[in-house]
Amino acid sequence: MTSLMRELRMIGRNKALLLMVLPGAIWFFLFCYLPMPGAIIAFKNYKFSRDGFLASLLNSEWSGFKNFEFLFTTQDAFIIFRNTILYNAVFIVLGTALSVFVAIVIHEITNKKMAKIYQTGMFLPHFLSWVIVSYFVYSFLSVDRGALNQMLDFLGMKPIYWYSEKAYWPYILVFVNLWKGVGFGSVIYLAAIVGIDKSYFEAAMIDGASKWQQIRKITIPMITPIIVILFILAIGGIFRADFGLFYQVPRDTGALYPVTNVIDTFVYRGLKVTGNIGMSTAAGLYQAVVGFVLVIVTNMIVRKINKEQALF
């Protein structure tokens, strides 16, 4: 009883914070936890009937691991896994480095009004949908009226058929992803930098440390725990690809599939052709399980190197 009263008093003291968390908690419950029993579809030959979803789920025959076979037995298996892993690895490394760099630069700008303008300008692309971004990219890469081909024509060079030349697209996709995500990614690092005790910098200035020395000896070491935690979480999504980036930006061009086809786009196209919900569910379950295992393994490695920087 005493323990219950203690919990109730704690809830009363933190009711304002709990109310702020409530919308996010409801969202996670409805869209993340409530659908979890539906993962059973990955092991069934799901057939929809007029009796509704639940009846269809219960009456469908078990298929074991057959729904997982299409991911590994298809001739595109190597391509989709290679593209998914390599793109995400580049996104994680470059995205983290550039986000930290941007956060440090914004923090070092002495004119805080201009710093907020720069931050807002870099933050804005995050709110643009991939459909809009794809039209921006098309306006640059279009054969007839694209800005880049017009520049090439002005310089007396032949136009490039960007949507037929797969060699350029790994660089284009990486650039577009960084342009859209770095501003948002820098927010957490900027908040961590702002939270560093100013006395460290004041002591360094008294000792004659330059700005670069302050960044290298104070700023970066102090935000390293945040970098490591976000890195661990990012590793959990290395088998997931941003569908909008790989489907909308290349405009679903068949000639570019060798460098733009990833697990998510492959599953989507397979679902459109076959209508097999079980296969798409199996792919999502596979991504979730592998991501979970990768987070656990990465966290164990970090714990062995530095226990204080581990996620748990």
C-alpha positions as CSV (number, residue, x, y, z in Angstrom):
1,M,0.0,0.0,0.0
2,T,2.9,2.3,0.9
3,S,4.5,1.6,-2.5
4,L,1.2,2.4,-4.3
5,M,0.8,5.7,-2.5
6,R,4.4,6.5,-3.4
7,E,3.8,5.8,-7.1
8,L,0.6,7.9,-7.0
9,R,2.4,10.8,-5.4
10,M,5.1,10.5,-8.1
11,I,2.5,10.6,-10.8
12,G,0.9,13.6,-9.3
13,R,4.2,15.5,-9.2
14,N,5.0,14.7,-12.8
15,K,1.5,14.9,-14.3
16,A,2.5,17.8,-16.6
17,L,5.4,15.8,-18.1
18,L,3.2,12.6,-18.3
19,L,0.6,14.6,-20.2
20,M,3.2,15.8,-22.7
21,V,4.3,12.2,-23.2
22,L,0.7,10.9,-23.6
23,P,0.2,11.7,-27.3
24,G,3.4,10.0,-28.3
25,A,2.6,7.0,-26.1
26,I,-0.8,6.6,-27.7
27,W,0.7,6.9,-31.2
28,F,3.2,4.1,-30.4
29,F,0.5,1.9,-28.9
30,L,-1.8,2.2,-31.9
31,F,0.7,2.0,-34.7
32,C,3.6,0.0,-33.2
33,Y,2.4,-2.3,-30.4
34,L,-1.2,-3.0,-31.3
35,P,-0.4,-4.3,-34.8
36,M,2.3,-6.7,-33.4
37,P,0.0,-9.8,-33.4
38,G,-0.4,-9.3,-37.1
39,A,3.2,-10.6,-37.5
40,I,1.7,-14.1,-37.5
41,I,0.7,-13.4,-41.2
42,A,4.4,-13.9,-42.0
43,F,3.9,-17.6,-41.2
44,K,0.6,-18.1,-42.9
45,N,-0.8,-18.3,-46.5
46,Y,-3.1,-15.4,-45.8
47,K,-6.3,-15.4,-47.7
48,F,-8.8,-12.5,-47.2
49,S,-12.4,-13.5,-46.7
50,R,-15.6,-11.5,-46.3
51,D,-15.7,-12.5,-42.6
52,G,-13.2,-9.8,-41.8
53,F,-9.5,-9.6,-41.0
54,L,-9.5,-11.6,-37.8
55,A,-11.4,-14.5,-39.3
56,S,-9.2,-14.5,-42.3
57,L,-6.1,-14.6,-40.2
58,L,-7.4,-17.5,-38.1
59,N,-8.7,-19.5,-41.0
60,S,-5.6,-19.1,-43.3
61,E,-3.3,-22.1,-43.5
62,W,0.1,-22.2,-41.9
63,S,2.9,-21.9,-44.4
64,G,6.0,-22.1,-42.1
65,F,8.9,-20.1,-43.5
66,K,7.8,-20.1,-47.2
67,N,7.0,-16.4,-47.1
68,F,10.6,-15.7,-46.3
69,E,11.9,-17.6,-49.2
70,F,11.2,-14.9,-51.8
71,L,13.7,-12.6,-50.2
72,F,16.5,-15.0,-50.4
73,T,15.8,-17.1,-53.5
74,T,15.0,-14.4,-55.9
75,Q,17.7,-13.5,-58.5
76,D,17.7,-9.9,-57.1
77,A,18.5,-11.0,-53.5
78,F,22.2,-10.0,-53.7
79,I,21.4,-6.6,-55.3
80,I,18.7,-5.6,-52.8
81,F,20.7,-6.6,-49.7
82,R,23.9,-5.1,-51.0
83,N,22.1,-1.8,-51.9
84,T,20.2,-1.6,-48.6
85,I,23.3,-2.3,-46.4
86,L,25.8,-0.2,-48.3
87,Y,23.5,2.9,-48.7
88,N,22.6,2.8,-45.0
89,A,26.2,2.4,-44.0
90,V,27.1,5.5,-46.0
91,F,24.1,7.4,-44.7
92,I,25.0,6.6,-41.1
93,V,28.7,7.5,-41.3
94,L,28.3,10.7,-43.5
95,G,25.1,11.7,-41.9
96,T,26.6,11.6,-38.4
97,A,29.8,13.4,-39.4
98,L,28.0,16.2,-41.2
99,S,25.3,16.6,-38.5
100,V,28.0,17.0,-35.8
101,F,29.9,19.4,-38.1
102,V,26.8,21.5,-38.8
103,A,25.9,21.6,-35.1
104,I,29.4,22.8,-34.1
105,V,29.4,25.4,-36.8
106,I,26.0,26.8,-35.8
107,H,27.0,26.8,-32.2
108,E,30.2,28.8,-33.0
109,I,28.3,31.5,-34.9
110,T,28.5,34.6,-32.6
111,N,25.4,36.3,-34.2
112,K,22.7,34.2,-32.7
113,K,20.0,35.7,-34.9
114,M,21.8,34.6,-38.0
115,A,22.5,31.2,-36.4
116,K,18.8,30.6,-36.0
117,I,18.2,31.6,-39.6
118,Y,20.9,29.2,-40.8
119,Q,19.5,26.4,-38.6
120,T,15.9,27.0,-39.8
121,G,17.1,26.9,-43.4
122,M,18.9,23.6,-43.0
123,F,16.0,22.2,-40.9
124,L,13.3,23.0,-43.6
125,P,14.1,20.2,-46.1
126,H,13.2,17.6,-43.4
127,F,9.6,18.6,-43.7
128,L,9.4,18.2,-47.5
129,S,7.9,15.0,-48.7
130,W,9.9,12.8,-51.0
131,V,7.3,13.4,-53.8
132,I,8.2,17.1,-53.7
133,V,11.9,16.4,-53.5
134,S,11.6,14.1,-56.5
135,Y,10.2,16.9,-58.6
136,F,13.1,19.2,-57.4
137,V,15.6,16.6,-58.5
138,Y,13.7,16.1,-61.8
139,S,13.9,19.8,-62.4
140,F,17.7,19.6,-62.3
141,L,18.1,16.2,-64.1
142,S,15.4,16.4,-66.8
143,V,16.9,15.8,-70.3
144,D,15.1,18.7,-72.0
145,R,14.7,21.4,-69.4
146,G,16.9,20.2,-66.6
147,A,19.1,22.9,-65.1
148,L,22.2,20.7,-65.3
149,N,21.8,19.8,-68.9
150,Q,21.2,23.4,-69.8
151,M,24.5,24.2,-68.1
152,L,26.2,21.4,-70.1
153,D,24.6,22.8,-73.3
154,F,25.9,26.3,-72.5
155,L,29.4,24.9,-72.0
156,G,29.1,23.1,-75.4
157,M,28.9,19.6,-73.8
158,K,26.4,16.8,-74.7
159,P,23.4,16.4,-72.3
160,I,23.4,13.4,-69.9
161,Y,20.4,11.1,-69.8
162,W,20.5,11.0,-66.0
163,Y,17.5,8.6,-65.6
164,S,19.2,6.1,-67.9
165,E,22.7,6.3,-66.5
166,K,22.9,4.2,-63.3
167,A,26.6,5.2,-62.6
168,Y,25.5,8.6,-61.2
169,W,22.7,7.6,-58.9
170,P,24.6,6.3,-55.9
171,Y,26.1,9.8,-55.6
172,I,22.8,11.5,-56.3
173,L,20.9,9.5,-53.7
174,V,23.5,10.0,-51.0
175,F,23.6,13.8,-51.7
176,V,19.8,14.1,-51.6
177,N,19.5,12.1,-48.4
178,L,22.1,14.2,-46.7
179,W,20.6,17.4,-48.0
180,K,17.2,16.4,-46.5
181,G,18.4,14.9,-43.2
182,V,21.5,16.6,-42.0
183,G,19.7,19.7,-40.7
184,F,17.3,17.6,-38.6
185,G,20.1,15.3,-37.4
186,S,22.1,18.3,-36.2
187,V,19.4,19.4,-33.7
188,I,20.1,16.7,-31.1
189,Y,23.9,17.4,-31.3
190,L,23.3,21.1,-31.1
191,A,21.2,20.6,-28.0
192,A,24.0,18.5,-26.5
193,I,26.6,21.1,-27.2
194,V,24.5,23.9,-25.7
195,G,24.2,21.8,-22.5
196,I,28.0,21.7,-22.0
197,D,29.1,23.6,-19.0
198,K,30.5,27.0,-20.1
199,S,33.2,26.9,-17.5
200,Y,35.1,24.3,-19.5
201,F,35.4,26.7,-22.4
202,E,36.3,29.6,-20.2
203,A,39.0,27.6,-18.5
204,A,40.4,26.6,-21.9
205,M,40.4,30.2,-23.1
206,I,42.3,31.3,-20.1
207,D,44.9,28.5,-20.8
208,G,45.2,29.9,-24.4
209,A,43.4,27.1,-26.2
210,S,42.4,28.0,-29.8
211,K,38.8,27.5,-31.1
212,W,39.8,24.3,-32.8
213,Q,41.5,23.0,-29.7
214,Q,38.3,23.7,-27.7
215,I,36.2,21.8,-30.2
216,R,38.6,18.9,-30.3
217,K,39.3,18.6,-26.6
218,I,36.0,19.7,-25.1
219,T,33.0,19.8,-27.5
220,I,33.6,16.5,-29.3
221,P,34.5,14.4,-26.2
222,M,31.4,15.8,-24.4
223,I,29.0,14.9,-27.1
224,T,30.6,11.5,-27.9
225,P,28.1,9.6,-25.7
226,I,25.2,11.0,-27.7
227,I,26.9,10.2,-30.9
228,V,27.5,6.6,-29.8
229,I,23.9,6.1,-28.7
230,L,22.4,7.5,-31.9
231,F,24.9,5.3,-33.8
232,I,23.7,2.2,-32.0
233,L,20.1,3.1,-32.8
234,A,20.9,3.8,-36.4
235,I,22.5,0.4,-36.8
236,G,19.2,-1.2,-35.9
237,G,17.7,0.3,-39.1
238,I,20.5,-0.7,-41.4
239,F,18.2,-3.3,-43.1
240,R,15.5,-0.8,-43.6
241,A,15.5,1.7,-46.5
242,D,13.7,5.0,-46.9
243,F,11.1,4.0,-49.4
244,G,10.4,7.5,-50.7
245,L,14.1,8.1,-51.4
246,F,14.6,5.0,-53.4
247,Y,11.2,4.9,-55.2
248,Q,10.1,8.5,-55.7
249,V,13.5,10.2,-56.4
250,P,14.6,7.9,-59.2
251,R,10.9,7.9,-60.4
252,D,10.7,4.1,-60.4
253,T,12.9,3.9,-63.5
254,G,13.6,0.3,-64.5
255,A,17.1,1.1,-65.9
256,L,18.2,2.3,-62.4
257,Y,17.0,-0.8,-60.5
258,P,20.6,-2.2,-60.1
259,V,21.5,0.8,-58.0
260,T,18.2,1.9,-56.6
261,N,16.4,-1.4,-55.8
262,V,16.4,-2.0,-52.0
263,I,14.4,-4.4,-49.8
264,D,11.5,-2.0,-49.3
265,T,11.0,-1.2,-52.9
266,F,11.5,-4.8,-53.9
267,V,8.8,-5.9,-51.5
268,Y,6.4,-3.1,-52.6
269,R,6.8,-4.1,-56.3
270,G,6.3,-7.8,-55.4
271,L,3.2,-6.9,-53.4
272,K,1.7,-5.0,-56.4
273,V,2.3,-7.9,-58.7
274,T,1.3,-10.9,-56.5
275,G,-0.8,-9.2,-53.8
276,N,0.7,-11.6,-51.3
277,I,0.5,-9.9,-47.9
278,G,2.3,-12.7,-46.2
279,M,5.5,-12.1,-48.2
280,S,5.5,-8.4,-47.3
281,T,4.8,-9.2,-43.6
282,A,7.7,-11.6,-43.6
283,A,10.0,-9.0,-45.0
284,G,9.0,-6.5,-42.4
285,L,9.4,-9.1,-39.6
286,Y,12.8,-10.1,-40.9
287,Q,14.0,-6.4,-40.9
288,A,12.7,-5.9,-37.4
289,V,14.3,-9.0,-35.9
290,V,17.7,-8.5,-37.6
291,G,17.6,-4.8,-36.6
292,F,16.9,-5.8,-32.9
293,V,19.8,-8.3,-33.0
294,L,22.1,-5.7,-34.5
295,V,21.2,-3.2,-31.7
296,I,21.9,-5.8,-29.0
297,V,25.2,-6.9,-30.6
298,T,26.4,-3.3,-31.2
299,N,25.5,-2.3,-27.7
300,M,27.5,-5.3,-26.3
301,I,30.5,-4.3,-28.3
302,V,30.2,-0.7,-27.1
303,R,29.9,-2.0,-23.5
304,K,33.2,-3.9,-23.8
305,I,34.9,-0.8,-25.1
306,N,33.4,1.8,-22.8
307,K,30.6,0.7,-20.5
308,E,29.5,4.3,-19.7
309,Q,28.7,5.0,-23.4
310,A,26.5,1.9,-24.0
311,L,22.8,2.3,-24.5
312,F,21.9,-0.2,-21.8
